[in-house]
Amino acid sequence: MGIRERQERDREAVRRAILDAARELFVSEGYTNVSIRKIAERIEYSPAAIYSYFPSKDDIFFELAEEGFRILSDPARAERADFAALAPLDRIRAMFWRLYEFSRDHPQYFALMFVDRDVPRITREYERFAFVRDMKARLAAQIQECIATNDIPATMNPAVAVRVLTMGILGVAVMRLSDRLGPTENADDLARDVLDVVIAGLQSGIALRSKGVLVCPHDEQQLTSDTSASDVRSVR
């Protein structure tokens, strides 16, 4: 191994150590309570050394969030032959079960991405997280396929269906993560039951009150503000 290759390997090892230490600290102590200095102390480096890898604490979070969302999205799973062979409704089950699996298998990433209210909005890095919007679009497209095969009524809004399914799985995942389930409850069974019940509800054609969008709440708020401003200008 040459000098350059060794230097790159060593630098990547330090970068990995920073990310791992930050992820653990963010989850155990809360994002707002963790400083660059605290991360540096955890890996026995100077704060200046951390800054040579990441300009700010937010940049460390964005790197972790991107890693987490890429683990969750894993488009290769959707391209597997066994997934393609599933019936449309079973593909929906598989895709949302993946969200629950992610919360179970990668609890620190899940806590940062879906639970901690103090972390930065990923919309600040809009282009960097374009693949997350693509992931949501794939979920909606799968709902639309179920509508095309008459498994779900045509009156169903795919974006609303995605949102309701997501909320159901997130609810079980958060209860499991926070150790709020009863001693005799099985989180995996509960997650499967939630999926089955929500999908059965979608199949029934039940009227849903909520509105679904394929952007995050922050984006939706901005879109609403822009629309309101446009309405005001048109009235004037």
C-alpha positions as CSV (number, residue, x, y, z in Angstrom):
1,M,0.0,0.0,0.0
2,G,1.4,3.4,-1.0
3,I,1.7,6.5,1.2
4,R,-1.3,8.2,-0.5
5,E,-3.5,5.1,-0.1
6,R,-2.5,4.8,3.6
7,Q,-3.3,8.4,4.2
8,E,-6.7,8.1,2.6
9,R,-7.5,5.0,4.6
10,D,-6.4,6.7,7.8
11,R,-8.5,9.8,7.0
12,E,-11.5,7.7,6.3
13,A,-11.0,5.9,9.6
14,V,-11.0,9.1,11.5
15,R,-14.0,10.4,9.6
16,R,-15.9,7.2,10.5
17,A,-14.9,7.5,14.1
18,I,-16.3,11.1,14.2
19,L,-19.6,10.0,12.7
20,D,-20.0,7.0,15.0
21,A,-19.2,9.1,18.1
22,A,-21.5,11.9,17.0
23,R,-24.4,9.5,16.3
24,E,-24.1,7.9,19.7
25,L,-23.8,11.2,21.5
26,F,-26.7,12.8,19.5
27,V,-29.0,9.9,20.5
28,S,-27.8,9.5,24.1
29,E,-27.6,13.2,25.1
30,G,-29.8,15.0,22.6
31,Y,-28.6,16.9,19.6
32,T,-28.7,20.3,21.2
33,N,-26.6,19.1,24.1
34,V,-23.7,17.9,22.0
35,S,-20.9,20.1,20.8
36,I,-18.0,19.6,18.5
37,R,-15.7,19.7,21.6
38,K,-17.7,16.9,23.1
39,I,-17.4,14.8,20.0
40,A,-13.7,15.5,19.9
41,E,-13.3,14.4,23.5
42,R,-15.1,11.1,22.8
43,I,-12.6,10.1,20.1
44,E,-9.6,11.9,21.8
45,Y,-9.0,14.4,19.1
46,S,-8.9,18.2,19.1
47,P,-11.9,20.2,18.0
48,A,-9.7,21.7,15.3
49,A,-9.2,18.2,13.9
50,I,-13.0,17.7,13.8
51,Y,-13.4,20.9,11.8
52,S,-10.9,19.7,9.2
53,Y,-13.5,17.0,8.4
54,F,-16.8,18.7,9.0
55,P,-17.4,22.5,9.0
56,S,-20.1,22.3,11.7
57,K,-22.2,20.0,13.9
58,D,-25.0,20.3,11.4
59,D,-22.8,19.0,8.6
60,I,-22.1,15.9,10.8
61,F,-25.9,15.4,11.2
62,F,-26.5,15.7,7.5
63,E,-23.9,13.1,6.7
64,L,-25.5,10.8,9.2
65,A,-29.0,11.5,7.9
66,E,-27.9,10.7,4.4
67,E,-26.3,7.5,5.5
68,G,-29.5,6.5,7.3
69,F,-31.9,7.4,4.5
70,R,-29.7,5.5,2.0
71,I,-29.8,2.4,4.2
72,L,-33.6,2.8,4.4
73,S,-34.2,3.4,0.7
74,D,-31.8,0.7,-0.6
75,P,-33.3,0.6,-4.1
76,A,-31.6,-2.7,-4.8
77,R,-34.2,-4.4,-2.6
78,A,-37.0,-3.2,-4.8
79,E,-35.2,-4.6,-7.9
80,R,-34.9,-8.2,-6.5
81,A,-36.7,-10.9,-8.4
82,D,-38.6,-12.1,-5.3
83,F,-39.9,-8.5,-4.7
84,A,-41.0,-8.1,-8.3
85,A,-42.9,-11.4,-8.1
86,L,-45.0,-10.2,-5.2
87,A,-48.7,-9.2,-5.7
88,P,-49.1,-5.4,-5.6
89,L,-50.6,-5.3,-2.0
90,D,-47.8,-7.5,-0.8
91,R,-45.2,-5.2,-2.3
92,I,-46.8,-2.4,-0.2
93,R,-46.5,-4.6,2.9
94,A,-42.8,-5.3,2.1
95,M,-42.0,-1.7,1.5
96,F,-43.5,-0.4,4.7
97,W,-42.2,-3.4,6.7
98,R,-38.7,-2.2,5.5
99,L,-39.4,1.0,7.5
100,Y,-40.1,-1.0,10.6
101,E,-37.1,-3.2,10.1
102,F,-34.9,-0.1,9.7
103,S,-36.2,1.3,13.1
104,R,-35.5,-2.1,14.7
105,D,-32.1,-2.8,13.1
106,H,-30.7,0.8,13.1
107,P,-32.3,2.4,16.2
108,Q,-29.7,5.3,16.4
109,Y,-30.2,6.4,12.8
110,F,-34.0,6.0,13.3
111,A,-34.0,8.1,16.4
112,L,-32.0,10.9,14.7
113,M,-34.1,10.9,11.5
114,F,-37.6,10.5,12.9
115,V,-37.7,11.2,16.7
116,D,-35.3,14.0,17.7
117,R,-37.1,17.3,17.2
118,D,-34.0,19.5,17.5
119,V,-32.0,18.2,14.5
120,P,-31.8,20.4,11.4
121,R,-34.3,20.0,8.6
122,I,-33.0,18.0,5.7
123,T,-34.7,20.5,3.4
124,R,-31.7,22.8,4.1
125,E,-29.8,20.4,1.9
126,Y,-32.5,20.1,-0.7
127,E,-30.5,18.6,-3.6
128,R,-28.5,16.3,-1.4
129,F,-31.7,14.5,-0.2
130,A,-33.5,14.4,-3.6
131,F,-33.3,10.6,-3.4
132,V,-35.6,10.7,-0.3
133,R,-38.3,12.4,-2.4
134,D,-37.8,9.7,-5.1
135,M,-38.3,7.0,-2.4
136,K,-41.6,8.6,-1.4
137,A,-42.6,8.8,-5.1
138,R,-41.9,5.0,-5.4
139,L,-44.2,4.3,-2.5
140,A,-47.0,6.4,-4.1
141,A,-46.4,4.7,-7.4
142,Q,-46.9,1.4,-5.7
143,I,-50.2,2.5,-4.2
144,Q,-51.2,3.7,-7.7
145,E,-50.5,0.3,-9.1
146,C,-52.8,-1.2,-6.5
147,I,-55.5,1.2,-7.7
148,A,-54.9,0.1,-11.3
149,T,-55.4,-3.5,-10.3
150,N,-58.5,-2.6,-8.3
151,D,-57.0,-3.7,-5.1
152,I,-57.6,-0.2,-3.7
153,P,-60.5,2.0,-4.8
154,A,-59.8,4.7,-7.4
155,T,-61.0,7.3,-5.0
156,M,-57.9,6.8,-2.8
157,N,-55.3,9.5,-2.9
158,P,-51.9,7.7,-3.1
159,A,-50.1,10.4,-1.2
160,V,-52.6,10.2,1.7
161,A,-52.3,6.4,1.7
162,V,-48.5,6.6,2.0
163,R,-48.8,9.1,4.8
164,V,-51.3,7.0,6.8
165,L,-49.2,3.8,6.4
166,T,-46.1,5.7,7.4
167,M,-47.7,7.1,10.5
168,G,-48.9,3.6,11.6
169,I,-45.5,2.1,11.3
170,L,-43.7,5.0,12.9
171,G,-46.1,4.8,15.8
172,V,-45.1,1.2,16.5
173,A,-41.4,1.9,15.9
174,V,-41.4,4.8,18.3
175,M,-43.3,2.9,21.0
176,R,-40.7,0.1,20.7
177,L,-37.8,2.4,20.7
178,S,-39.0,4.3,23.8
179,D,-39.8,0.9,25.6
180,R,-43.5,1.8,26.0
181,L,-44.9,-1.6,25.0
182,G,-46.3,-4.0,27.5
183,P,-44.2,-7.0,28.7
184,T,-46.3,-9.4,26.7
185,E,-46.5,-7.3,23.5
186,N,-44.5,-8.3,20.5
187,A,-43.5,-5.3,18.5
188,D,-43.0,-7.2,15.3
189,D,-46.5,-8.7,15.5
190,L,-47.9,-5.3,16.4
191,A,-46.2,-3.8,13.3
192,R,-47.6,-6.5,11.0
193,D,-51.1,-6.0,12.5
194,V,-50.9,-2.3,11.9
195,L,-49.9,-2.9,8.3
196,D,-52.8,-5.4,7.8
197,V,-55.4,-3.2,9.4
198,V,-54.4,0.0,7.5
199,I,-54.2,-1.8,4.2
200,A,-57.6,-3.4,4.8
201,G,-58.9,0.1,5.6
202,L,-57.5,1.4,2.3
203,Q,-59.1,-1.5,0.5
204,S,-62.5,-0.8,2.0
205,G,-62.6,2.7,0.4
206,I,-63.0,4.4,3.8
207,A,-63.0,8.2,3.4
208,L,-59.8,9.7,4.7
209,R,-59.8,13.2,6.2
210,S,-56.1,14.0,6.0
211,K,-54.2,15.5,3.1
212,G,-51.1,13.8,1.8
213,V,-48.1,15.4,0.1
214,L,-44.9,13.8,-1.2
215,V,-42.8,16.4,0.5
216,C,-41.8,16.9,4.1
217,P,-43.9,19.1,6.4
218,H,-41.5,22.0,6.1
219,D,-41.8,21.9,2.3
220,E,-45.6,21.7,2.6
221,Q,-45.6,24.8,4.8
222,Q,-43.5,26.7,2.3
223,L,-45.8,25.6,-0.5
224,T,-48.8,26.7,1.5
225,S,-47.2,30.1,2.2
226,D,-46.3,30.6,-1.4
227,T,-49.9,29.7,-2.5
228,S,-51.4,32.1,0.1
229,A,-49.2,34.9,-1.0
230,S,-50.1,34.2,-4.6
231,D,-53.8,34.3,-3.7
232,V,-53.4,37.6,-1.9
233,R,-51.6,39.1,-4.9
234,S,-54.3,37.9,-7.2
235,V,-57.0,39.5,-5.1
236,R,-55.2,42.7,-5.0
